[in-house]
Amino acid sequence: MKISTTELLIVLAVVIVIFGPTQIPKLTKMMGKSIKNLRAGMSEGDEEKKDKTEE
């Protein structure tokens, strides 16, 4: 499923209307932290899985 440019622009416009332009940087910062934590958790899970299979 691909998102077209028009759909992306509509979503961005709705986000700006709902949250306002002053809240967008805060939202993107929170999203970045969430993704970083998710990736860190996934890599920790992979490491634990490797350790269990080696034993």
C-alpha positions as CSV (number, residue, x, y, z in Angstrom):
1,M,0.0,0.0,0.0
2,K,1.6,3.2,-1.2
3,I,0.7,6.7,0.1
4,S,0.4,9.2,-2.7
5,T,1.6,12.8,-2.4
6,T,-1.9,14.1,-2.3
7,E,-2.9,11.8,0.6
8,L,0.3,12.8,2.5
9,L,-0.5,16.5,2.0
10,I,-4.1,16.0,3.2
11,V,-2.9,14.2,6.3
12,L,-0.3,16.9,7.1
13,A,-2.9,19.6,6.6
14,V,-5.3,17.9,9.0
15,V,-2.5,17.5,11.6
16,I,-1.7,21.2,11.4
17,V,-5.3,22.2,11.8
18,I,-5.8,19.9,14.8
19,F,-2.6,20.6,16.7
20,G,-1.6,24.0,15.3
21,P,1.8,24.9,13.9
22,T,3.4,25.5,17.3
23,Q,2.8,22.0,18.5
24,I,4.3,20.2,15.4
25,P,7.9,20.4,16.6
26,K,6.9,18.9,19.9
27,L,5.0,16.1,18.2
28,T,7.9,15.3,15.9
29,K,10.4,15.2,18.8
30,M,8.1,12.8,20.7
31,M,7.7,10.6,17.6
32,G,11.5,10.5,17.2
33,K,12.0,9.5,20.8
34,S,9.3,6.8,20.5
35,I,10.9,5.3,17.4
36,K,14.3,5.4,19.0
37,N,13.0,3.6,22.1
38,L,11.2,1.0,20.0
39,R,14.3,0.2,18.0
40,A,16.3,-0.1,21.1
41,G,13.8,-2.5,22.7
42,M,13.7,-4.6,19.5
43,S,17.5,-4.9,19.4
44,E,17.5,-5.9,23.1
45,G,15.0,-8.6,22.4
46,D,17.1,-9.9,19.5
47,E,20.2,-10.0,21.7
48,E,18.3,-11.9,24.4
49,K,17.0,-14.3,21.8
50,K,20.5,-15.0,20.4
51,D,21.8,-15.6,23.9
52,K,19.1,-18.1,24.7
53,T,19.7,-20.0,21.4
54,E,23.5,-20.1,22.0
55,E,23.0,-21.7,25.5
